[in-house]
Amino acid sequence: AHSHNDYEQKIPFWTAYNEGFGSIEADIFLSNNTLLVAHEEKELDSKRTLEALYLQPLAACIQKNGGHPYSNPQKQLQLLIDIKTDSINTISKLVEILHNYPTLINNEAIKFVISGNRPDEKLFTSYPSFIYFDGELSKDYSKEALSKVLMLSDNFENYTHFGGKGVIPEAELKSLQAAVKKGHELHKTVRFWGAPDIINSWYRFMHLQVDYINTDHIVALSHFLTTLPKTTYVSGDNVYTLYKPSYKND
C-alpha cells in the first residue's frame, strides 16, 4: 500500500505507518536551503520540513524496533520523495541531510526513492547507494540507469479511461497487462498514479499484479487489505500469503 501525497493527511507519516504501509510519499521543495514538504509552493510552511515530518519519526521507529522500521523485522518501508524544485540542487540537499541519519541510510529495510523532477538518467549512478529512482514505465533505460531504478510508475490515464466502476475495456486491459509485464520482466515493482481510488479499482490492481496500490484513503485501503480472504502456506524457509480478491462490478 502506497500513501499518496501523505503530507496532506491530518497526521502525516504516522497514519500510514500505523496501518503498516510499505510506501509513503512526500513532495519536497528546496526553499532557503531547507527541504519543505508541500504540494504547491504557495503552501510552504517553514515548520513542515522533511526532517520534522518524516526523517525524525522514522529514525525514532528504527530506534524503538531495534534497527527495523517496523516491529516485524520482515517488513520494509519505502519513502517516495517527489522533487518539486530543481532536481540537481534539491537531491544534493537531500543527500546532505540524509547523511545525518546513518540508521536510515545504512538500513537495508528502508529505501529512499526519487520521483517527480529527476536528473538525466546518465546521472543516476553518480548518486550514493542509498538513493534510488522511480522510473517511468513507458521509458526504456540503459542497464546502468536501471541498476538505480527501484520501481517503475506511470499515469494510469495513459492506458485506460476506466473510472473505477464496471470493468476495464479489453483493449485497455491488455495495454495495462503489457505494461505490468514489462516492469516485472525488468525485475522492478510497478505503480500507477492518477488512478481511481475506490474498492473496485483496488481489486483490479490486485488482479493485474500491480505492486503498489496508490491511495489517499489510508484506513479504508488498510481495512480492505486486512479483511480479504487469504490463505497462508510454507515453502522451505518462506511463508507466503495468497489473497483471493474477487471482481466487483457495481
Secondary structure, DSSP 8 states (H G I E B T S, - for coil): -EETTGGGSSSTTHHHHHTT-SEEEEEEEEETTEEEE-SSGGG--TT-BHIIIIIHHHHHHHHHTTS-SSSSTT--EEEEEEE-S-HHHHHHHHHHHHTT-HHHHT-TTEEEEEEES---GGGGGGS-TTEEEEEETTS---HHHHTTEEEEEEEGGGT----SSS---HHHHHHHHHHHHHHHHTT-EEEEES---SHHHHHHHHHHT-SB-EES-HHHHHHHHHTS-EEEEEETTEEEEEE-------
